[in-house]
Amino acid sequence: MRWCRLYSEFATDPKVQIMPEPMQRRLIMLFCFQADGCLETMDDETLGFAMHLSAPELQKTKELFAKRGFIEEGTWIPKNWEKRQRVSDDSGSRVSRYRERKSRVSNGTVTLQKLDGNERVSASRAPPRDRDRARIPEAEADTEAEAESPLPPLGESAAPLPDQIEPPEYPNEATSMFMVMPGKYPLDEIDAREIWGHIWRAWKDERLCFKFYEHQQWHKKDSWLHAIKTAIGRGVKPNSIKYLETIALEADDNGIKPDVPVQRAAIGNVPYVPTTKQDQSSKPNLDDYAAKEQANRKLAAEIEARKATNGRAR
């Protein structure tokens, strides 16, 4: 069964989601026909029958897909199909090689090397354990095909290092399926390519690059660069362009704060400085307190004297 890649950005790509749902369904059907290898042999009548569309509706669909940049002009072939669909996704050739090897094993023409010597014996006359090893399950066909690939020379890495990975090609607005969405801060292509390069060198993530391409006019250039620098400083690898956009939006609104070193307090007593002036009328008056205290003491003395006088009179 043949299949094709459907990227998750299909659910958020404005070029796709701005279309009605029937058009989105027809686009997926077009991808299926291309993956099956029958799209190039289908004329408009056959394609309309397969999609259950009338001739006017089919023509309307074709014009919309061409306007959105999903298909090559004048044809139904999806744009950038070979770039977004990997050759290794087609397992037909690997399965064919596996079946051919299986056929040779069943005919007794494949030889296996014995574990205890250099003598080579046929699979049909090999010991039971060797015969079992000769029967490779079909589910392991992909694994065996990968084992056939030659190993890299000694001292070389099987996969390229991050710095050796080539960056994705900057989209051509005239031919690319990606579209720059309008915003408040238009960027020159030179500036956009510069930020594109910074994002790629920082995280080697094609999704971030292409999402930046679509949203490049939403923020200022300095805000984009500040967002990239901030994310790198935090040691964060963004899973979405929204992480950088949140930082860039704050920089657009509040500006970019300069990097100021932390000021440490000097050792010793720090004098108290009130932040606001206290209301003088609310301060307590010590003179009033002293006068009241003296009057209370005088009154208490008079009371005690009266008590003593009354006692002697009795």
Secondary structure, DSSP 8 states (H G I E B T S, - for coil): -------GGGGT-HHHHTS-HHHHHHHHHHHHHHHHT-GGG--HHHHHHHHT--HHHHHHHHHHHHHHTSB-TTS--BTTHHHHS-GGG--HHHHHHHHHHHHHHHTT--EEE-TTSS-EEEGGGS-HHHHHHH---GGGHHHHHHHHS----TTS-SS--GGGS-------TTT-S------SS---HHHHHHHHHHHHHHH--HHHHHHHHHHGGGS-HHHHHHHHHHHHHHT---SSHHHHHHHHHHHHHH------------SS------SS---GGGS--HHHHHHHHHHHHHHHHHHHHHHHHHHHH-
